[in-house]
Amino acid sequence: MDFPPVKGNISLNRGLNELTWLRVGGPARTFFQPRDKLDLKYFLSSYQCDQPIFPFGVGSNLIVRDGGINAVVIKLGGASFNYIEKRGKFLACGAGALDSRVAIRAAELGLDLSFLRTIPGTIGGAVSMNAGCYGSYIKDVLVEVTLVTRDGLEMRLDASEIKLGYRFSCIPEGAVITEAVFDAPSRDAGCLKNKMKNQLETRNKTQPATERTAGSTFKNPSGFSSTGRPDDLNEMKAWKLIDEAGMRGFELGGAKVSEKHSNFLINQKNATAFDLEELGNLMRKKVLQKSGIELQWEIIRVGIKK
Ligand SMILES: Cc1cc2nc3c(=O)[nH]c(=O)nc-3n(C[C@H](O)[C@H](O)[C@H](O)COP(=O)(O)OP(=O)(O)OC[C@H]3O[C@@H](n4cnc5c(N)ncnc54)[C@H](O)[C@@H]3O)c2cc1C
C-alpha cells in the first residue's frame, strides 16, 4: 500500500488495546499520527482510499471491538496539537491537549474551565462528545472550532454550526478537529484550584476512576414522563435504573458492572470487548424489562466483532 510521504508516523494493524482506557480492542488497519496540521492536511488531501477516517483521542469513551477497526485511525499527539494559549480574552487549545491540563492552565490564568478537570479525554474528544459534568458542558464555553475535512481542507466553524447537544455534535463525517477556542468566565485562580481539588475528591469517592473503564456507559434518559403526561417531564438517572434492575456488581466474562457506580463498566479480569458490550446489552435488556426504558449507549462502540 502506498502512503504519501508524511512527516509523522504511519503503521499498519496497530493494536489499539493499549491506547484505550478499557484496555480492549483489536488493531487499526491504518494508524496515522501526523507531525502537525500541515502534515494532516497533506495526508488527507493526497491519500484517497476506501477506508473511513476515525479520529481517536485517548480512547476514554470507546469500546474498540476485538476484530479491530477497518479505518484510518488518526491520533493527534506531540507539541503541535497540545498547546494551550491565551488569545485576547479567549483560550485556544490544540485538540490533542488533555482536558485536565486545559482546566489547570485555564485556572492559572483565572479562567473557569474547571469542569474539564475530572474528564480524562482530549479536547478533540470533548468537543465531539460535548463533554461535561457538574452542570457545565463544552457547549457553554466553545466559541469556535477548527477542523480538517476528509479531503484535507481546513475549516473554521462557529460553535453554533456544530449543533452541540447532550453528548452529541455535528462534526462532518471523517473530519478531524485540530483546535477549539473557549470563552470561559473569569474567576479567582485560588478559588478555582480549591474547586478542582474538591471535584477530584468527589469523583474519586463516587466513580471507579482508577479502574479500566470508559466513563458513563449509558446516557441519562431525559425528557421521560413517568406518568405519560407531557407536562411531567423528569430526568431519570441511568445508574438508578440499572440498580433497580439488579445489575450493580453483575459480572460477565471478565467484565463487571462497577460496585461503586452502576453506570460504569469495568474490565476487571482481562475482559474482551465482546464481554463488555454483551454485559452492556444485558444491562439494557434488564432495564427495559424492569422499567420499560430503553437506555442509549454513551460509550461509542466501533469496529468489527471477532
Ligand atoms: C473515569 C472516566 C470518567 C469520565 N467522566 C466523564 C464526565 O464526567 N463527563 C463526560 O462528558 N465524559 C466523561 N468520560 C468520558 C470521556 O472521557 C469523554 O467522552 C471524553 O470527551 C472522550 O475524549 P477522548 O479524547 O478520550 O475521545 P475518544 O474516546 O478517543 O473518542 C470519543 C469520540 O470523539 C471523537 N474524537 C476524538 N478526538 C477527535 C478529534 N480530534 N476530532 C474529531 N473527533 C474526535 C472520536 O472519533 C469518538 O467519536 C469519562 C471517562 C472515564 C474513563
The ligand as an SDF file (V2000), in Angstrom:
LIG
                    3D

 53 58  0  0  0  0  0  0  0  0999 V2000
  -13.1010    7.6650   34.5880 C   0  0  0  0  0  0  0  0  0  0  0  0
  -13.8590    8.3910   33.4880 C   0  0  0  0  0  0  0  0  0  0  0  0
  -14.6590    9.4860   33.8030 C   0  0  0  0  0  0  0  0  0  0  0  0
  -15.3560   10.1650   32.8000 C   0  0  0  0  0  0  0  0  0  0  0  0
  -16.1180   11.2390   33.1570 N   0  0  0  0  0  0  0  0  0  0  0  0
  -16.7550   11.9520   32.1940 C   0  0  0  0  0  0  0  0  0  0  0  0
  -17.5230   13.1140   32.5370 C   0  0  0  0  0  0  0  0  0  0  0  0
  -17.6300   13.4960   33.6960 O   0  0  0  0  0  0  0  0  0  0  0  0
  -18.1260   13.7840   31.5320 N   0  0  0  0  0  0  0  0  0  0  0  0
  -18.0310   13.4100   30.2280 C   0  0  0  0  0  0  0  0  0  0  0  0
  -18.5910   14.0780   29.3580 O   0  0  0  0  0  0  0  0  0  0  0  0
  -17.3220   12.3070   29.8820 N   0  0  0  0  0  0  0  0  0  0  0  0
  -16.6740   11.5840   30.8100 C   0  0  0  0  0  0  0  0  0  0  0  0
  -15.9470   10.4780   30.4640 N   0  0  0  0  0  0  0  0  0  0  0  0
  -15.9400   10.0200   29.0490 C   0  0  0  0  0  0  0  0  0  0  0  0
  -14.7940   10.5850   28.1970 C   0  0  0  0  0  0  0  0  0  0  0  0
  -13.6850   10.9440   28.9730 O   0  0  0  0  0  0  0  0  0  0  0  0
  -15.2610   11.7970   27.3600 C   0  0  0  0  0  0  0  0  0  0  0  0
  -16.3020   11.4570   26.4890 O   0  0  0  0  0  0  0  0  0  0  0  0
  -14.1040   12.3970   26.5440 C   0  0  0  0  0  0  0  0  0  0  0  0
  -14.5460   13.6180   25.9960 O   0  0  0  0  0  0  0  0  0  0  0  0
  -13.5990   11.4880   25.4300 C   0  0  0  0  0  0  0  0  0  0  0  0
  -12.3860   12.0520   24.9520 O   0  0  0  0  0  0  0  0  0  0  0  0
  -11.2640   11.1790   24.2280 P   0  0  0  0  0  0  0  0  0  0  0  0
  -10.2220   12.1420   23.7750 O   0  0  0  0  0  0  0  0  0  0  0  0
  -10.8280   10.0550   25.0760 O   0  0  0  0  0  0  0  0  0  0  0  0
  -12.0740   10.6500   22.9550 O   0  0  0  0  0  0  0  0  0  0  0  0
  -12.1500    9.1510   22.4250 P   0  0  0  0  0  0  0  0  0  0  0  0
  -12.7510    8.2800   23.4670 O   0  0  0  0  0  0  0  0  0  0  0  0
  -10.8460    8.7420   21.8540 O   0  0  0  0  0  0  0  0  0  0  0  0
  -13.2120    9.3400   21.2450 O   0  0  0  0  0  0  0  0  0  0  0  0
  -14.5410    9.7170   21.5510 C   0  0  0  0  0  0  0  0  0  0  0  0
  -15.1970   10.3050   20.2770 C   0  0  0  0  0  0  0  0  0  0  0  0
  -14.5830   11.5400   19.9630 O   0  0  0  0  0  0  0  0  0  0  0  0
  -14.0970   11.5170   18.6150 C   0  0  0  0  0  0  0  0  0  0  0  0
  -12.8630   12.3170   18.5680 N   0  0  0  0  0  0  0  0  0  0  0  0
  -11.7910   12.2190   19.3920 C   0  0  0  0  0  0  0  0  0  0  0  0
  -10.8520   13.1220   19.0150 N   0  0  0  0  0  0  0  0  0  0  0  0
  -11.3470   13.7670   17.9300 C   0  0  0  0  0  0  0  0  0  0  0  0
  -10.8370   14.7820   17.0560 C   0  0  0  0  0  0  0  0  0  0  0  0
   -9.6170   15.3390   17.2380 N   0  0  0  0  0  0  0  0  0  0  0  0
  -11.6180   15.1880   16.0170 N   0  0  0  0  0  0  0  0  0  0  0  0
  -12.8400   14.6550   15.8220 C   0  0  0  0  0  0  0  0  0  0  0  0
  -13.3690   13.7000   16.6050 N   0  0  0  0  0  0  0  0  0  0  0  0
  -12.6310   13.2650   17.6500 C   0  0  0  0  0  0  0  0  0  0  0  0
  -13.8600   10.0360   18.3160 C   0  0  0  0  0  0  0  0  0  0  0  0
  -13.8750    9.7950   16.9170 O   0  0  0  0  0  0  0  0  0  0  0  0
  -15.0280    9.4150   19.0410 C   0  0  0  0  0  0  0  0  0  0  0  0
  -16.1830    9.5140   18.2370 O   0  0  0  0  0  0  0  0  0  0  0  0
  -15.2410    9.7630   31.4430 C   0  0  0  0  0  0  0  0  0  0  0  0
  -14.4260    8.6680   31.1150 C   0  0  0  0  0  0  0  0  0  0  0  0
  -13.7410    7.9900   32.1320 C   0  0  0  0  0  0  0  0  0  0  0  0
  -12.8590    6.8400   31.7340 C   0  0  0  0  0  0  0  0  0  0  0  0
  1  2  1  0
  2  3  1  0
  2 52  2  0
  3  4  2  0
  4  5  1  0
  4 50  1  0
  5  6  2  0
  6  7  1  0
  6 13  1  0
  7  8  2  0
  7  9  1  0
  9 10  1  0
 10 11  2  0
 10 12  1  0
 12 13  2  0
 13 14  1  0
 14 15  1  0
 14 50  1  0
 15 16  1  0
 16 17  1  0
 16 18  1  0
 18 19  1  0
 18 20  1  0
 20 21  1  0
 20 22  1  0
 22 23  1  0
 23 24  1  0
 24 25  2  0
 24 26  1  0
 24 27  1  0
 27 28  1  0
 28 29  2  0
 28 30  1  0
 28 31  1  0
 31 32  1  0
 32 33  1  0
 33 34  1  0
 33 48  1  0
 34 35  1  0
 35 36  1  0
 35 46  1  0
 36 37  1  0
 36 45  1  0
 37 38  2  0
 38 39  1  0
 39 40  1  0
 39 45  2  0
 40 41  1  0
 40 42  2  0
 42 43  1  0
 43 44  2  0
 44 45  1  0
 46 47  1  0
 46 48  1  0
 48 49  1  0
 50 51  2  0
 51 52  1  0
 52 53  1  0
M  END
$$$$
